[in-house]
Amino acid sequence: MAVMSRSPKPGRTVPVDERFRVVLAVLQGEMSVAETARRHGVTATTISNWRDGSSRRARVGWRTRSPGLRMVGPWPSGVCGRRTSSSSSRSPSRWSSCGCGKEPPVITDPTIIRIGEAVQLSHQGEREAARLLFAEIWNEIGGEQGDPLHRCTLAHAMADVQDDVNQELVWDQRAVAAADLLTDARVAEAGVTLPVAGLYPSLHLNLSECYRKLGDLGRAREHLQQAQDTIGALGDDEYGQMIRDGQEQVTERLR
């Protein structure tokens, strides 16, 4: 008897939230379109349609944006205030590398602008759509081979919308790795208000908190120390005080 190849299940209806997870996995390179289609019993064309449709939905509301996005420090406006009372309840303890209290410059870099769009989605409660757009941008910039400033900015923001601490850690690690490749000239060219050294207190503080939540207190203390060692790069302003307050909070949690 001839063995028939497996064909897609006819009429299969996949919930919208599951479609988002599938598209996110494809964009992040976890599975190919063909493999994803086989696993979910649909055609590769269907997966591609989900991806295209999800991307359009993630951009809703941004078609009439102004040419330049206002920035605070190196991160798109709206990122600042993480790990404050206005932060997401799912991520109550994240500190942002912003420059609160300073007049933000206008950023015209199209990639940074798109990252800002994803940040705004997350602040509107559209965490799944934000993750999808972040993943799409990450793929477009070349992932680990992309421009360090784009990678650092995106990874720092992507970590903020993770529900799993392990994934949050991965993105925080990517942000620090990208920061290590940055120069003051590159960040100044993009209109960033902080020198590269000013990014590290926040980046290491976030890593410290991730390791603490994972129970790796040794590494948590190491990154807390690195955050404390670099705090001198920040000014005596609202943002600098926010990071110093964050360091005190993590220090207390690690006692």
Secondary structure, 3 states (H helix, E strand, C coil): CCCCCCCCCCCCCCCHHHHHHHHHHHHCCCCCHHHHHHHHCCCHHHHHHHHHHHHHHHCCCCCCCCCCEEEECCEECCCCCCCCCCCCCCCCCCCCCCCCCCCCCEECCHHHHHHHHHHHHHHCCCHHHHHHHHHHHHHHCCHHHCCHHHHHHHHHHHHCCCCCHHHHHHHHHHHHHHHCCCCHHHHHHCCCCCCHHHHHHHHHHHHHHHHHHHCCHHHHHHHHHHHHHHHHHCCCCHHHHHHHHHHHHHHHHCC
